[in-house]
């Protein structure tokens, strides 16, 4: 688990940190909704649901089910009822910058 020092003690799992880092690398990531929960599927085929929820609940990302990524092939998201995208919020960007500057407490 990691904490970003400048954001008021946010604790994230390794998967959430991995997803936060990916959002720092790419402006947007694909998103689906399955059984009422957000779903992100990595390029390696790993599914992230709880990590997406943790980032959302901490105010670090926005989940936009009405804004799918143009040109993205959502073939891995066939079991999802809605398709969209996610992006960092200002708080998420600040958390990422804090982690990059201060490191992560494991």
C-alpha positions in Angstrom: 0.0 0.0 0.0 1.2 3.5 -0.7 0.4 7.0 0.6 0.8 10.3 -1.2 2.1 12.9 1.3 0.5 16.0 -0.2 -3.1 14.7 -0.5 -4.2 14.1 3.1 -3.2 10.5 3.7 -4.7 8.6 0.8 -3.8 4.9 1.1 -3.9 2.9 -2.1 -3.3 -0.8 -3.0 -0.6 -1.8 -5.4 -3.2 -2.2 -8.2 -4.6 1.3 -7.5 -1.1 2.8 -7.6 -0.5 0.9 -10.9 -3.7 2.3 -12.4 -2.9 5.8 -11.1 0.5 5.6 -12.8 -1.1 4.5 -16.1 -3.4 7.5 -15.9 -0.3 9.7 -15.5 1.1 8.2 -18.7 -2.1 8.3 -20.8 -4.6 11.1 -20.6 -7.5 8.7 -20.7 -8.1 5.0 -20.2 -11.0 2.9 -21.3 -13.8 2.0 -18.8 -16.7 -0.3 -18.7 -19.5 -1.0 -16.3 -20.4 -4.6 -15.3 -22.9 -5.5 -12.6 -23.0 -1.8 -11.5 -19.2 -1.7 -11.0 -16.5 0.1 -13.0 -14.1 -2.1 -14.9 -10.8 -1.4 -16.5 -9.0 -4.2 -18.4 -5.2 -3.7 -18.8 -3.3 -4.5 -22.0 -2.2 -7.7 -20.2 -5.8 -8.7 -19.7 -5.9 -8.0 -16.0 -9.2 -6.7 -14.7 -9.2 -3.7 -12.3 -12.5 -3.0 -10.5 -11.8 -2.4 -6.9 -8.8 -0.2 -7.8 -11.0 2.0 -10.0 -13.5 2.3 -7.2 -10.8 3.2 -4.7 -9.4 5.9 -7.0 -13.0 7.2 -7.6 -13.9 7.2 -3.9 -10.7 9.2 -3.1 -11.6 11.8 -5.8 -8.5 10.9 -7.9 -10.4 10.0 -11.1 -13.5 10.8 -13.0 -15.5 8.0 -14.5 -17.3 9.1 -17.7 -19.6 6.4 -19.1 -21.0 8.8 -21.6 -17.6 9.6 -23.2 -16.1 6.5 -24.8 -12.6 6.7 -26.2 -12.7 7.5 -29.9 -11.0 4.8 -32.0 -10.5 2.4 -29.0 -11.5 -1.2 -29.7 -13.7 -2.2 -26.7 -13.7 -5.9 -27.7 -12.5 -7.0 -24.2 -15.5 -5.1 -22.7 -18.2 -7.2 -24.4 -19.8 -8.2 -21.0 -20.1 -4.5 -20.0 -23.4 -2.7 -20.0 -21.8 0.7 -20.6 -18.6 1.9 -22.1 -16.7 5.1 -21.4 -13.4 6.5 -20.2 -11.7 7.7 -17.1 -9.2 10.4 -16.4 -7.3 12.0 -13.5 -8.9 14.8 -11.5 -6.8 17.7 -10.3 -6.6 15.9 -7.0 -5.4 12.8 -8.8 -2.8 14.7 -10.7 -1.6 16.3 -7.4 -1.4 12.8 -5.8 0.6 11.5 -8.7 3.0 14.4 -8.6 3.4 13.9 -4.8 4.2 10.2 -5.2 6.7 11.0 -8.0 8.4 13.6 -5.8 8.2 11.9 -2.4 8.1 8.3 -3.3 5.7 5.7 -2.0 5.5 4.4 1.6 5.2 0.6 1.3 
